[in-house]
Amino acid sequence: MTVLSAPIEYVPRGRPRISDLPRLARRHPLVLVGGGMLTLLIILALAASLYVGDPLNMDPFKRLQPPSGEMWFGSDNLGRDVFARTVFGAQISLLVGLTSAAGAALGGLLIGTIAGYIRSFDNIVMRVMDGLMSIPTFLLAIALISLTGPGIGILIVAITITQIPSVTRLVRSAVLSVRERPYVEAALCGGARLPKVLWRHVIPSTIPALMVQSAIVCADAILTEAALSFLGVGVPPEIPSWGNMIASSRLYLAIAPMTIFAPGICLAVTVLAVNLLGDGLRDLFDPRAKRRR
């Protein structure tokens, strides 16, 4: 009798050890660089209240001041500390990006698994996803915000809804390639319940691609939030965010360039860190790359 087993790439490899970090850094430097940059940004954003001042404090006598020891990035047209607003703006961007990526990943994982494994739901679910993919993120966000008013929550909802279809398609394709595998059929024939089979054999096969796609969604969500805030339909103006800062200071670029360069550079570095992490994860989970090594 033939013994059926899972493919080699899905066999657990044990817990990661600290001694594995040098080998991981040598083989997958993008994971280390991108993950390190993103972790540093998250720590700096979470600890903002410990080392920066009030980002909302206005001093008309210190309008458009150049960088100094008191205000490292200078001040904006209302006398607010640009450095403090830039650091607190990281909280908004990371909150929107990470929350939208997590929501899209969970929603896409659930819907994609159902659509890929239960054939009677496949056509219905995928036609709904096709309809959602035809809705631009900007238009949906503007429509929802015009009904409820600007806010971080409604912005996250709008971005998440438009990102779920792409994640769903990715998960569905992974499930379709796994559901006919011999070890899945053997588990079902052995009396295992469908939820257990999905949890132990099907869903783990989707995790590598899901992690890579989540990084892409996170970067796209951060850029979308900044663009919508720049247009005035994203985060409320009283909340410091990189898009709001660039929008309110665009007329003073020649006088106080740091009011735009500071949030712009931070936005670029954050998106770069997320993209590097996504590229590194793609190389890490690519079976062909493993065979080449």
C-alpha positions in Angstrom: 0.0 0.0 0.0 1.3 3.4 -1.0 1.8 5.9 1.8 0.5 9.3 1.0 2.2 12.4 2.4 2.3 16.1 2.0 4.9 17.8 -0.3 8.2 18.5 1.3 7.8 22.2 1.3 4.8 22.0 3.7 6.6 19.9 6.3 7.3 21.9 9.5 10.9 22.8 9.9 10.9 23.5 13.6 11.2 26.7 15.5 13.6 29.3 14.2 16.7 29.8 16.3 18.9 32.8 16.9 21.8 30.9 15.3 19.8 30.8 12.0 19.8 34.6 11.7 23.3 34.9 10.0 22.3 32.3 7.4 18.9 34.0 6.8 20.6 37.3 6.4 23.1 35.9 3.9 20.5 34.1 1.8 17.6 36.6 2.2 19.0 40.0 2.9 15.8 41.8 1.8 13.8 40.1 4.5 16.3 41.4 7.1 16.6 44.9 5.7 12.9 45.4 5.0 11.8 43.8 8.3 14.4 45.7 10.3 13.4 49.1 8.7 9.7 48.4 9.3 10.2 47.3 12.8 12.3 50.4 13.6 9.6 52.6 12.1 6.9 50.9 14.2 8.9 51.3 17.4 9.6 55.0 16.7 5.9 55.6 15.9 4.7 53.8 19.0 7.1 55.7 21.3 6.4 59.1 19.7 5.0 60.6 22.9 8.2 59.8 24.8 10.6 61.9 22.7 8.6 64.5 20.6 6.4 67.4 21.6 2.8 68.1 20.9 2.1 67.9 17.1 -1.0 70.1 17.5 0.6 73.0 19.4 0.5 76.2 17.3 2.8 79.2 17.9 2.2 82.1 15.4 5.5 83.7 16.4 7.4 80.6 15.1 5.8 80.3 11.7 8.0 78.7 8.9 11.1 78.5 11.0 14.1 76.7 9.6 15.4 73.5 11.3 17.0 74.2 14.7 17.9 72.5 18.0 14.4 73.2 19.3 12.5 72.1 16.1 14.7 69.6 14.2 12.6 69.9 11.0 11.5 73.5 11.5 7.9 74.6 11.7 5.0 74.9 9.3 2.8 77.8 8.4 0.9 77.6 11.7 4.0 77.3 13.9 3.6 73.6 14.5 6.7 71.4 15.0 7.2 69.5 11.7 9.3 66.8 13.4 6.6 66.0 15.9 3.9 66.0 13.2 6.1 63.7 11.0 6.6 61.2 13.8 3.0 61.2 14.8 2.0 60.9 11.1 3.8 57.6 11.0 1.3 56.2 13.4 -1.6 57.1 11.0 0.2 55.6 7.9 1.3 52.4 9.7 -2.2 52.0 11.3 -4.0 52.3 8.0 -1.4 50.1 6.1 -1.2 47.3 8.6 -4.9 47.2 9.5 -5.9 47.3 5.9 -3.5 44.5 5.0 -4.6 42.4 8.0 -8.3 42.9 7.1 -7.8 42.1 3.4 -5.7 39.0 4.3 -8.3 37.6 6.7 -11.2 38.4 4.4 -9.5 37.1 1.3 -8.3 34.0 3.1 -11.8 33.1 4.3 -13.6 33.9 1.0 -10.8 32.4 -1.2 -10.8 29.2 0.8 -14.5 28.8 0.5 -14.5 29.6 -3.2 -11.6 27.4 -4.0 -12.8 24.3 -2.1 -16.6 24.4 -2.3 -17.3 24.4 -6.0 -21.0 25.4 -5.7 -19.9 28.8 -4.3 -17.1 29.4 -6.7 -18.9 31.1 -9.5 -21.1 33.2 -7.2 -18.2 34.4 -5.0 -15.8 35.1 -7.9 -18.4 37.1 -9.8 -18.9 39.3 -6.7 -15.2 39.7 -6.5 -15.0 40.7 -10.1 -17.6 43.4 -9.4 -15.6 44.7 -6.4 -12.4 44.8 -8.5 -14.2 47.2 -10.9 -14.6 49.8 -8.2 -11.6 52.1 -7.8 -10.3 52.6 -4.3 -10.4 56.4 -4.6 -14.0 56.5 -5.8 -15.2 54.1 -3.1 -13.4 56.0 -0.4 -14.7 59.4 -1.6 -18.3 58.0 -1.7 -18.1 56.5 1.8 -16.5 59.6 3.3 -19.1 61.8 1.7 -21.8 59.8 3.4 -20.2 59.4 6.8 -17.6 62.2 7.0 -13.8 61.8 7.0 -12.2 59.4 9.5 -9.5 56.8 9.8 -12.0 54.0 10.3 -14.0 54.6 7.2 -10.8 55.0 5.2 -9.5 51.6 6.4 -12.9 50.0 5.4 -12.8 51.5 1.9 -9.2 50.3 1.3 -9.9 46.9 2.7 -13.0 46.3 0.6 -11.2 47.1 -2.6 -8.1 45.0 -1.7 -10.0 41.8 -0.7 -10.7 40.6 -4.3 -7.0 40.5 -5.2 -6.2 38.5 -2.1 -9.3 36.2 -2.7 -8.1 35.4 -6.2 -4.6 34.5 -5.0 -5.9 32.3 -2.2 -8.4 30.6 -4.5 -5.7 29.7 -7.0 -3.6 28.2 -4.2 -6.6 26.2 -2.8 -7.4 24.9 -6.3 -3.9 23.5 -6.7 -4.0 21.8 -3.3 -7.5 20.4 -2.9 -6.9 17.5 -5.4 -3.6 16.5 -3.8 -3.5 12.9 -2.6 -2.8 13.7 1.0 -5.9 15.9 1.1 -8.0 13.1 -0.4 -6.5 10.6 2.0 -7.4 12.8 5.0 -11.0 13.0 3.9 -11.2 9.3 3.2 -9.8 8.7 6.6 -12.8 10.4 8.2 -11.3 13.8 8.9 -13.8 16.6 9.0 -13.7 19.3 6.3 -12.8 22.2 8.7 -9.9 20.2 10.1 -8.7 19.3 6.6 -8.9 22.9 5.6 -7.1 24.1 8.7 -4.3 21.5 8.7 -3.7 20.8 5.0 -5.2 23.5 2.7 -4.8 26.8 4.5 -1.1 26.3 5.3 -0.4 26.1 1.6 -1.8 29.6 1.1 0.2 31.3 3.8 3.4 32.1 1.8 1.6 33.8 -1.0 -0.7 35.5 1.4 2.2 37.0 3.3 3.7 38.4 0.1 0.4 39.8 -1.1 -0.3 41.4 2.4 3.0 43.3 2.1 1.8 44.6 -1.3 -1.6 45.6 0.1 0.1 47.4 3.0 2.3 49.5 0.8 -0.6 50.3 -1.5 -2.8 51.3 1.5 -0.2 53.7 2.8 0.1 55.4 -0.5 -3.7 55.5 -0.9 -4.1 57.1 2.5 -1.5 59.7 1.8 -3.1 60.5 -1.6 -6.6 60.8 -0.2 -5.4 62.9 2.7 -3.6 65.2 0.2 -6.9 65.6 -1.7 -8.7 66.4 1.6 -10.9 63.3 1.6 -8.9 61.1 3.8 -7.8 61.7 7.4 -9.4 64.8 9.0 -7.2 67.9 8.7 -6.8 68.2 12.5 -5.0 64.8 12.7 -1.4 64.9 11.6 -0.7 62.6 8.7 1.9 62.8 5.9 -0.7 63.5 3.2 -2.2 66.3 5.2 1.2 67.8 5.9 2.2 67.8 2.2 -1.2 69.3 1.2 -1.1 72.1 3.8 2.6 73.1 3.0 2.7 72.8 -0.7 2.4 76.6 -1.1 5.5 77.1 1.2 7.9 74.8 -0.6 10.3 77.6 -1.5 10.3 79.1 1.9 10.2 76.0 4.1 11.1 72.9 2.0 11.4 70.6 5.1 7.6 70.9 5.6 7.2 68.8 2.5 10.5 66.9 2.3 10.2 65.4 5.8 6.8 63.7 5.4 7.6 62.9 1.7 10.9 61.1 2.6 9.3 59.3 5.5 6.5 58.1 3.2 9.0 56.9 0.6 11.1 55.1 3.2 8.1 53.4 4.7 6.8 52.1 1.4 10.3 51.0 0.4 10.7 49.0 3.7 7.3 47.3 3.1 8.2 46.5 -0.6 11.7 45.2 0.4 10.0 42.9 3.0 7.5 41.7 0.4 10.2 41.0 -2.2 12.3 39.2 0.5 9.3 37.0 1.5 8.7 36.2 -2.1 12.2 34.9 -2.5 12.1 33.1 0.8 9.0 31.1 -0.1 9.8 30.6 -3.8 10.5 26.8 -4.3 12.5 27.5 -7.5 14.8 29.9 -5.6 15.3 27.2 -2.9 16.3 24.6 -5.6 18.8 27.1 -7.1 20.5 27.5 -3.7 
